[in-house]
Amino acid sequence: MDLLIGIGIFILTLTLIEGGYFVLRRIRNPEKREVLRRLRGLSSTQYENEIIDIMRKSLLSEVPWLNRALLSIRWTDKLNRLLEQADTQSTLGVFMLLSVVLAFAGFLIGSWLTSSPQLSIPLAFFLGITPFFYILVKKRRRMEKFQRQLPDALDLIARALKAGHAFTGGLRMVAEELGDPIGREFEKTLNEINFGVGIPEALRNLANRVDCPDLKFFITSVIIQRETGGNLAEILSKIGYLIRERFKLQSRVRVLSSEGKLSAFILIAIPFIIALALSVLNPAYVRTLLTDPMGKVLIGFALFMMIIGIFVMKRMIQIKV
């Protein structure tokens, strides 16, 4: 019994010590103090008595009330990160307002063309998500370009390390020699390190900004190497080699799956081509589908089944390496 009481007191004491250290670290925040110290050293004498706050604030909209409303919503952080990954110059509030305007315009156009709300609501929905679809496409293209630049960046850092430069010197070479997006993202990471943020934390911020699975291998290897040691230049060279080999395998898979993609496109286009031919050869036959209520139901069911078929065919021909 005394042994259990002693163990409990030890665990409670250890918990209090660790909790107090965590709270003290959160309050003092040494990284923030280091940033403020460097800024005070660079600032002029007229700002010595002022409190400097250079912590980055999230501005989701230029409109104050909309910015406060978006900040109060939990899922806006993911959308704002998506905008950063797409490297858009506009804020989230602009895209939200544009989405609302397009949805309202789509509903008005659908109501004007057809008095049926069954067509107005889908048109408003598709026009409303158009801005975010544009962001997704732009983000995907930018991340693909980043991934293609990553092996060259790793080789550049490895050569810099072999030449005797520090790790930050390798990051600076990537920021100066390579273009956007990898040059700009590595420049942001280098600026964070120069402002006093630790290298592991700056690399984790880079991983949060960039949606690239191969980048996580680079960041994990750097963090482990800093804790355990090892030849970082050789590790980065091997990671770059593996990424290039994976690109070669992806190209080969893309060539082999091209026949399946062509078949999918043909199967998707056949119903529309047949409908167009029938509308020319026998317009009354097609008009029945558009005017009869059962015909509208059949058209909706056919489109729904086509969407399922497109999804299944895409999953069949999409091979991840």
C-alpha positions as CSV (number, residue, x, y, z in Angstrom):
1,M,0.0,0.0,0.0
2,D,2.8,2.4,0.9
3,L,4.5,1.5,-2.4
4,L,1.4,2.5,-4.4
5,I,1.1,5.8,-2.5
6,G,4.7,6.5,-3.2
7,I,4.3,5.8,-6.9
8,G,1.2,8.0,-7.0
9,I,3.0,10.9,-5.3
10,F,5.9,10.5,-7.8
11,I,3.6,10.5,-10.8
12,L,1.7,13.5,-9.5
13,T,4.9,15.5,-8.8
14,L,6.3,14.6,-12.2
15,T,3.0,15.7,-13.8
16,L,3.0,19.1,-12.0
17,I,6.6,19.7,-13.0
18,E,6.0,18.9,-16.6
19,G,2.8,20.9,-16.7
20,G,4.4,23.9,-15.1
21,Y,7.3,23.8,-17.6
22,F,4.9,23.6,-20.5
23,V,2.8,26.5,-19.2
24,L,5.9,28.6,-18.6
25,R,7.2,27.8,-22.1
26,R,3.9,28.8,-23.6
27,I,3.9,32.0,-21.7
28,R,7.5,33.0,-22.3
29,N,7.7,31.7,-25.9
30,P,11.5,31.9,-26.5
31,E,11.1,31.9,-30.3
32,K,8.9,35.1,-30.1
33,R,11.3,36.7,-27.7
34,E,14.2,36.0,-30.1
35,V,12.3,37.6,-33.0
36,L,11.5,40.7,-30.9
37,R,15.1,40.9,-29.8
38,R,16.4,40.9,-33.3
39,L,13.8,43.5,-34.4
40,R,14.7,45.8,-31.6
41,G,18.4,45.6,-32.6
42,L,17.5,46.5,-36.2
43,S,15.0,49.3,-35.3
44,S,15.8,52.9,-34.8
45,T,15.8,54.7,-31.4
46,Q,12.4,56.2,-31.9
47,Y,10.8,52.8,-31.6
48,E,12.7,51.6,-28.5
49,N,9.8,52.3,-26.1
50,E,7.1,50.9,-28.4
51,I,5.8,47.3,-28.1
52,I,6.5,45.5,-31.3
53,D,4.1,42.8,-32.4
54,I,5.2,41.2,-35.7
55,M,3.3,38.0,-35.3
56,R,1.5,37.2,-38.5
57,K,-2.3,37.9,-38.5
58,S,-4.7,36.0,-40.6
59,L,-6.6,38.5,-42.9
60,L,-9.4,36.6,-44.6
61,S,-11.2,39.7,-46.0
62,E,-10.6,43.4,-46.4
63,V,-14.2,43.9,-45.1
64,P,-13.9,44.0,-41.2
65,W,-17.3,42.3,-40.4
66,L,-16.7,39.6,-43.0
67,N,-13.2,39.0,-41.7
68,R,-14.5,38.6,-38.2
69,A,-17.2,36.2,-39.4
70,L,-14.7,34.1,-41.3
71,L,-12.3,33.9,-38.4
72,S,-15.0,32.6,-36.2
73,I,-15.7,29.7,-38.5
74,R,-13.5,26.6,-37.9
75,W,-13.1,25.3,-41.5
76,T,-11.9,28.6,-42.9
77,D,-8.3,27.7,-41.9
78,K,-8.3,24.9,-44.4
79,L,-9.7,27.1,-47.2
80,N,-7.1,29.8,-46.4
81,R,-4.3,27.2,-46.5
82,L,-5.7,26.1,-49.9
83,L,-5.4,29.7,-51.1
84,E,-1.8,29.8,-49.9
85,Q,-1.0,26.6,-51.7
86,A,-2.6,27.9,-54.9
87,D,-0.6,31.2,-54.5
88,T,-3.6,33.4,-55.1
89,Q,-3.3,37.1,-54.6
90,S,-6.9,37.5,-53.4
91,T,-8.2,36.8,-49.9
92,L,-10.7,34.2,-48.9
93,G,-13.5,36.8,-48.5
94,V,-13.2,37.7,-52.2
95,F,-13.8,34.1,-53.3
96,M,-16.6,33.7,-50.8
97,L,-18.4,36.8,-52.1
98,L,-17.7,35.8,-55.7
99,S,-19.2,32.3,-55.0
100,V,-22.3,33.8,-53.5
101,V,-22.7,36.2,-56.5
102,L,-22.2,33.5,-59.0
103,A,-24.7,31.2,-57.2
104,F,-27.3,33.9,-57.1
105,A,-26.7,34.7,-60.8
106,G,-27.0,31.1,-61.7
107,F,-30.3,30.8,-59.8
108,L,-31.7,33.9,-61.6
109,I,-30.5,32.6,-65.0
110,G,-32.0,29.2,-64.4
111,S,-35.3,30.8,-63.2
112,W,-35.4,33.0,-66.3
113,L,-34.7,30.1,-68.8
114,T,-36.9,27.5,-67.1
115,S,-39.5,28.1,-64.4
116,S,-38.5,24.8,-62.8
117,P,-36.4,25.1,-59.5
118,Q,-35.1,21.6,-60.2
119,L,-32.8,23.1,-62.8
120,S,-32.2,26.5,-61.2
121,I,-30.8,25.1,-57.9
122,P,-28.2,22.7,-59.6
123,L,-27.1,25.6,-61.9
124,A,-26.6,27.9,-58.9
125,F,-24.7,25.2,-57.1
126,F,-22.3,24.5,-59.9
127,L,-21.7,28.2,-60.6
128,G,-21.2,28.8,-56.8
129,I,-18.4,26.2,-56.5
130,T,-16.6,27.4,-59.7
131,P,-14.2,29.8,-57.9
132,F,-13.1,27.0,-55.5
133,F,-12.8,24.6,-58.4
134,Y,-10.4,27.1,-60.0
135,I,-8.4,27.3,-56.8
136,L,-8.1,23.5,-56.7
137,V,-6.9,23.3,-60.3
138,K,-4.3,26.1,-59.7
139,K,-3.2,24.5,-56.5
140,R,-2.8,21.1,-58.2
141,R,-0.7,22.6,-61.0
142,R,1.5,24.5,-58.6
143,M,2.1,21.4,-56.4
144,E,3.0,19.3,-59.4
145,K,5.5,21.9,-60.5
146,F,6.9,22.0,-56.9
147,Q,7.3,18.2,-57.0
148,R,9.1,18.3,-60.3
149,Q,11.5,20.9,-58.9
150,L,12.1,19.0,-55.6
151,P,14.9,16.6,-56.9
152,D,16.9,19.5,-58.3
153,A,16.5,21.3,-55.0
154,L,17.7,18.3,-53.0
155,D,20.7,17.8,-55.2
156,L,21.6,21.5,-54.8
157,I,21.4,21.3,-51.0
158,A,23.4,18.1,-51.1
159,R,26.2,19.7,-53.2
160,A,26.2,22.8,-50.9
161,L,26.7,20.5,-47.9
162,K,29.5,18.6,-49.6
163,A,31.1,21.9,-50.4
164,G,31.2,22.8,-46.7
165,H,28.2,25.2,-46.5
166,A,25.7,25.1,-43.7
167,F,22.2,23.8,-44.2
168,T,20.8,27.3,-44.3
169,G,23.3,28.1,-47.0
170,G,21.8,25.2,-49.1
171,L,18.3,26.6,-48.5
172,R,19.5,30.1,-49.6
173,M,21.0,28.6,-52.8
174,V,17.6,26.9,-53.6
175,A,15.8,30.2,-53.0
176,E,18.1,32.1,-55.3
177,E,18.7,29.5,-58.1
178,L,15.3,27.9,-58.5
179,G,12.1,29.7,-59.5
180,D,8.6,29.6,-58.2
181,P,7.1,27.8,-56.4
182,I,10.0,26.0,-54.7
183,G,12.3,29.0,-54.6
184,R,9.6,31.2,-53.0
185,E,8.6,28.5,-50.4
186,F,12.2,27.8,-49.4
187,E,12.8,31.6,-49.2
188,K,9.9,31.8,-46.7
189,T,11.4,29.0,-44.7
190,L,14.8,30.7,-44.7
191,N,13.3,34.0,-43.5
192,E,11.6,32.2,-40.6
193,I,14.9,30.7,-39.6
194,N,16.6,34.1,-39.8
195,F,13.9,35.6,-37.6
196,G,14.7,33.1,-34.9
197,V,12.3,30.2,-35.6
198,G,14.0,26.8,-35.1
199,I,14.9,24.8,-38.2
200,P,12.6,21.8,-37.3
201,E,9.6,24.2,-36.7
202,A,10.3,26.1,-39.9
203,L,10.5,22.9,-41.9
204,R,7.2,21.8,-40.4
205,N,5.6,25.1,-41.4
206,L,6.9,24.4,-44.9
207,A,5.2,21.0,-44.9
208,N,1.9,22.7,-43.8
209,R,2.2,25.2,-46.7
210,V,3.0,22.7,-49.4
211,D,1.0,19.6,-50.2
212,C,3.8,17.4,-51.4
213,P,4.3,13.8,-50.0
214,D,7.9,13.7,-51.2
215,L,8.7,16.9,-49.2
216,K,7.8,15.1,-46.0
217,F,10.6,12.6,-46.6
218,F,13.1,15.5,-46.9
219,I,11.8,17.2,-43.8
220,T,11.7,14.0,-41.7
221,S,15.3,13.1,-42.8
222,V,16.6,16.6,-41.8
223,I,14.9,16.5,-38.4
224,I,16.2,13.0,-37.6
225,Q,19.7,13.8,-38.8
226,R,19.8,16.9,-36.5
227,E,18.8,14.7,-33.6
228,T,20.9,11.6,-34.3
229,G,23.6,12.7,-36.8
230,G,24.6,11.2,-40.1
231,N,25.6,12.2,-43.6
232,L,22.8,14.5,-44.6
233,A,24.2,15.1,-48.1
234,E,24.2,11.4,-48.9
235,I,20.6,11.1,-47.6
236,L,19.3,14.0,-49.7
237,S,21.1,12.6,-52.8
238,K,19.4,9.2,-52.3
239,I,16.0,10.9,-51.8
240,G,16.4,12.9,-55.0
241,Y,17.4,9.7,-56.9
242,L,14.3,7.8,-55.6
243,I,12.0,10.7,-56.5
244,R,13.4,10.7,-60.1
245,E,13.0,7.0,-60.4
246,R,9.4,7.3,-59.2
247,F,8.8,9.9,-61.9
248,K,10.0,7.5,-64.5
249,L,7.7,4.8,-63.2
250,Q,4.8,7.2,-63.2
251,S,5.5,8.1,-66.8
252,R,5.5,4.4,-67.7
253,V,2.2,3.8,-65.9
254,R,0.7,6.8,-67.6
255,V,1.6,5.4,-71.0
256,L,0.2,2.0,-70.2
257,S,-3.0,3.4,-68.9
258,S,-3.6,5.7,-71.8
259,E,-5.7,3.1,-73.6
260,G,-8.0,2.9,-70.6
261,K,-8.3,6.7,-70.5
262,L,-9.2,6.8,-74.2
263,S,-11.8,4.1,-73.7
264,A,-13.3,6.1,-70.9
265,F,-13.5,9.2,-73.0
266,I,-15.2,7.3,-75.8
267,L,-17.8,5.7,-73.4
268,I,-18.6,9.1,-71.9
269,A,-19.0,10.8,-75.3
270,I,-21.1,8.1,-76.9
271,P,-24.5,9.0,-75.2
272,F,-24.1,12.7,-76.1
273,I,-23.2,11.9,-79.7
274,I,-26.2,9.6,-80.1
275,A,-28.5,12.2,-78.5
276,L,-27.2,14.8,-80.9
277,A,-27.6,12.5,-83.9
278,L,-31.2,11.6,-82.9
279,S,-32.1,15.3,-82.4
280,V,-31.1,15.9,-86.0
281,L,-32.5,12.7,-87.5
282,N,-35.7,12.4,-85.4
283,P,-36.4,15.6,-83.3
284,A,-39.8,14.4,-82.2
285,Y,-38.3,11.3,-80.6
286,V,-35.8,13.4,-78.5
287,R,-38.4,16.1,-77.7
288,T,-40.5,13.5,-75.9
289,L,-37.7,13.0,-73.4
290,L,-37.6,16.7,-72.7
291,T,-41.3,17.3,-72.4
292,D,-42.6,14.1,-70.8
293,P,-42.2,14.0,-66.9
294,M,-41.0,10.4,-67.2
295,G,-38.5,11.4,-69.8
296,K,-37.0,14.0,-67.4
297,V,-36.7,11.3,-64.7
298,L,-34.9,9.0,-67.2
299,I,-32.5,11.7,-68.2
300,G,-31.7,12.5,-64.6
301,F,-31.2,8.8,-63.8
302,A,-29.0,8.4,-66.9
303,L,-26.8,11.3,-65.8
304,F,-26.5,10.0,-62.3
305,M,-25.4,6.6,-63.6
306,M,-22.9,8.3,-65.9
307,I,-21.4,10.1,-63.0
308,I,-21.0,6.9,-61.1
309,G,-19.4,5.2,-64.2
310,I,-17.0,8.1,-64.6
311,F,-16.0,7.8,-61.0
312,V,-15.4,4.1,-61.2
313,M,-13.5,4.3,-64.5
314,K,-11.3,7.1,-63.0
315,R,-10.5,4.9,-60.0
316,M,-9.6,2.0,-62.3
317,I,-7.2,3.9,-64.5
318,Q,-5.7,6.1,-61.8
319,I,-2.7,4.2,-60.4
320,K,-0.7,5.8,-57.6
321,V,3.0,5.1,-57.4
